[in-house]
Amino acid sequence: DSIDAREIFDLIRSINDPEHPLTLEELNVVEQVRVQVSDPESTVAVAFTPTIPHCSMATLIGLSIKVKLLRSLPQRFKMDVHITPGTHASEHAVNKQLADKERPGL
């Protein structure tokens, strides 16, 4: 079965925000339009938008999305989880941490 953006969105939409009793979907941190999937190329890209430009939980949110996808998708998939460009003060630093292959547990 091929995997599409809706399926990916359904996996991550119900992740709870670390600072609020709401899901990432309810806070508009994740939206289906910011999920890109290429099943033939085995790639998934998710852009997420922190609730505020100085969100201290941005790395944790990104890692939560990444771990959920790693646990849910076939191993063939390469994942790119990153901040929606221009929505966070430390966008480059957070994206660098999220892309770190040496990160324990990932």
C-alpha positions, 0 to 999 in steps of 0.5 A: 500500500502506498502512503499519502499525506493524509495518512502521515497527517493522521499519524501526527495530528493527535500528538499532544503539545508539551505545554498545552492540553491540546493536540498539535492539530488543534493548535495549528502546529501541524497541517495536512498542507505542510506534509509532503510524501513521495512513496516511490522515493520513500520520502516524507517531509513535515513542516511544523509551525510553533505557536510562538516565534520563541517557542522553547519546545520547538525541538521537543515537538519536532522530535515527537513528530519524528519519533511517531513517524519512525515508529509508524512507517516502514524503515525504507522512509527517509524523514525530514521534519523541520520548522515552517520557514520564517516561523521561529527565532531559532529556526536554523538551530532547531532544524539542525538538531532535528536533522542530527543523525547521531541523536540518541533514540533516533 
